[in-house]
Amino acid sequence: MAKASWLKNAPITEALLDIRVKAPSHLDLSRLASFQDAVKDQYPIKQNRVAWHGSLKLQPGVSPKIETSEGPQGYIFFSGDRNQAVQARMDGFSFSRLKPYKTWDSLRTEARELWRRYIEVVAPEAITRIALRYINRLEIPLPVRDFKEYVLTVPDIAPDLPQGLANFFMRLVLPEPSLKAMAIITETMEAPGGEGAILPMIFDIEELRTFKNDIFFGSITEKMKELFL
C-alpha cells in the first residue's frame, strides 16, 4: 500500500463529515434553528435546507404517474467567507470545509465542537451512519498520453477500441471488512482549462480518513504527487 504523505498544495476542494441520526419525535424546525445561537459569531449566514422526494408509479394500461414533494429539513449555516458550512438537519449533522483545506486536525477539532452543540440541541436517540467525503481536483498537465502516468484508478479501454478518451464517469464501491465500512470512489473529467494546458479530473472519495488516504495515495503515482508538493 502506498504511503500517505502531507501535500503542501493539497488538491482537496471540499472535505465533509456527515453524521446521520435518529432524532426524537418531538424535534421541530424551531429547535433546529436555535443551533445557530451558539455558533452565530462564526457562522452568521443561515439558509434553509429543503428535502425533495419523487416517485414514479407504473401500472398496466395507465399512464405513468409522477409524484413529488418537498419540505424543510433543517438549516445550513455558513462562515462569513463561506469557506466553512455546518448543517443542522432533522436527520443529521454535516460539517464541510472548502478550499483552501488546512489539516485533518483542524477539521476534526471544529467538527467535534459543532457536533457537541448539535447534540445539545437535538439530543439524538441513535447514530445511524457516519461518512467522510473528500473531493479532489487533480489538474493533469496536457498533453497526456496515458492517464496511468498520473492516476492508477482509471477506466481500461479494450485494446481493439479507439484509445482516445473525451470524457468518462466511473463509480466504484470498495468494502473494507476490518472497518466495517464502504468506500465510494467517483471519478470524472471536466473540460480542459487554461487554453488546453490542464485537464481537470475530479476524484471524489467518500469514507473514513485512514481508509481514504490509503485509496487516494494508492491511486496516484509519484509523478502526480509531485504536482502538489
N, C-alpha and C positions, 0 to 999 in steps of 0.2 A: 504494500500500500504506500502510495506517495506520501511524503512527509508534509504536513501543513506548515506554513511559514507566514510571517507577518508581511503584508504588502503595503508599501508606503502609499501608493496610489491605487487603493483597492477599487475594483470595478463595480462595487455594490451600489446600486441606485436606490434600493429600498430594502430594509430589514424589518420584519414584522413578527411579533409574538402574538398569538391568538389563543385564548382560553375559552372554551365553551362550557357553559354551566347549566345546571337545572335550578332555575330561580324559584323562590317561594311564590305561591299562587297569589298572594296579596300585592306583589310588586307592581307598581304602575309608573307611567312616564314622569310624573311629577317627582317621584322619588329618585328616578334616574337623573333628572335634571339637577337635583341637589348635589350630585357628584362634583359639579363644577365649582361649588362653593369653596372646596378645599384646594382647588388647583387653578383658580381663575387668574392668579398672577402669572403663572407660567403658560396657561392655555386659555387665553381670553376670547378666542373666536369659537362660536358654537354653531353647528349645523345639525339639522335633523337627519337621522338615519332611517331610511324608508326600506321596508321589505316588500318585494314583489313576488307574486306566485302566479303561475299559469298552469292550465291543464287542457288536454285535448281529449275529447270524448268521441269514440268511433263506434258506430252501431250499423249493422247491415241495413242497407236501404235508406239510411238517414244521413243527411249532410253532416260533415264533421262539425263539432261544436267546440269553440274555444272559450274557456272561462278564465278571466284574470282578476286578480285582486291585489291591492297594495295597502299598506298602512304603516304608521310609525313604529319603529322597532327600538329606537334609542337616539343617542346623540354622538356626534364626533366633535371633539374639542381640539383646536389647532393652536400651536405656539404662534407667537406674533410673526415669526418669519416663515411659518408653515413648513418648517423642516421636520417637525415632530407632531404626531397626532395620537390621541387616545380616544378609543370608542368605549362608551358605556351602553350596553345593549341589554334587552330583555333576555337574550340567550347567551350573553358572554361579554368578554373584555378583549380589546386589542390595543397594542401599542406599536407604532411604527416610526422609523427614523429614515428620512430621505438623505440623499447625497448632500453634503459630504458625510459619509459614515465614519464614526470615530472608532470605538473599540467595543468588543463584546461586554467588557466590564461596565462601561458607561451605559450601554443599552440595558443590561441586566439590572443595574442599580436603579435606573429611572423606572423601568417597568415594574420592579418589585415594590417601589413606593406607591406607584399608581394602582397596582393590584391591591395593595393593602387598603387604599382608600375605597376601591370598588367593593371589597369585602365588607367594609364598614357600612356602606350604603345599601348593598343588595342582600348581604347575608345568604349567599347561595347554599342550596342544600347538597349539591354534589358537583364535582368537575367531571365532564363527560369527554373532553378532548383537549389536548394541548398540541399546538403546531408552531413551528418556527419556519419562517419563509424568508429566503434571500433571493433578490433579483439582481443578477449581474449583467452588465452590458460590456461585452468583450469586443473591442474595436480592433479588428484584424487588418493589418496593412495590405493594400492591394498593389499589384496583382498577387493572387494566391493560387497556387497550382493544386494544392492538396490541403483540405481542412485539417488533416491529421498532423500537419506541421505545427498546429496550434492547439487543436481540440481533439481529444481522442474519442469522445462520445458524440458521434455524428452518424447520419444515415449512410448505409452502404448501398451503392448502386450496382446492380448486376453488371458484370463486365461487358456483356454484349449490347448494353444500352448506352445512349449518349451520356457522357460523363459530366457535361455542364449542368450546374445547379443554380437556377434563378431564385428559388425560394424553397422553404420547407417548414413544416411544423411537426415536431416529434414530442411525444409524451411517454415517459417510462415510469412504472411503479415498481420500486425495489423494496422487498421486505428485509428487515433486519431482526431476526428472531431474538438475538441477545438483548435488544432494547424493547422488544415487543412493539416495534414501530414500523412505519412505512415511509419511504422517501418517494416523493413525486418530483420528477425532473421534467421540465418543459423547455424545449429549445426551439427558437425560430430566428428568422433573419429579418432585418429591416433593409430598406433601400439604401444603397451606398451613399455616403455623405462626403462632404469636403471635396467636391469635384472628382469623386471616384477614388479618392485616396484611402478611404476607410470603409470596411464592411462591418456594420454593427451586427452583433449576434447577441440575442437575449438568452441568458442561461438562468432559468428560474428553478431554485431548489427549495422544496418545502419539507422540512423536518427539523430534528433537534441538532444542536450546534456541532457536536463532535462528529456525528454521522454526516452532517452537511459538509464539514471540512474534508472528510475522507472522500466524499463524492466529488467535490469541486476540484481538489488538488489531484485526485486520481483521474480526472477527466481532461486536464490541460497539460501541455508539455512545458518543458523548461523554457522554450522559445516564447511561449505565451506568457509565462510568469515574468520573464524579463521586461515585458512591456509595462508592468505595474510596479517595478522596483524603483 
